[in-house]
Amino acid sequence: MRILLMLVPISLVLLGIAVWAFVWAVRKGQFDDLDTPPLDILADDEDDPPPRDRGQRDAD
């Protein structure tokens, strides 16, 4: 029964930390745009040069 006297305050502290982290993330804008980041990885970068072929270097 004494363990409850220790576990309840610990769980309340952890809950407070979790709520604080969520509020901090919302205020910093972490949840503003949830649709675009997964699509950005599928887009091709036009600025990157094409990779060189290793076989072409050996032929030179």
MODA-V122019 format. One record per pair of residues at least 12 apart in sequence whose ideal C-beta (glycine too) atoms are under 10 Angstrom apart, sorted by sequence separation. I is the first residue (numbers start at 0). J is the second residue. If there is no record, write none. Layout:
i | j
I | J
I | J
This chain:
none
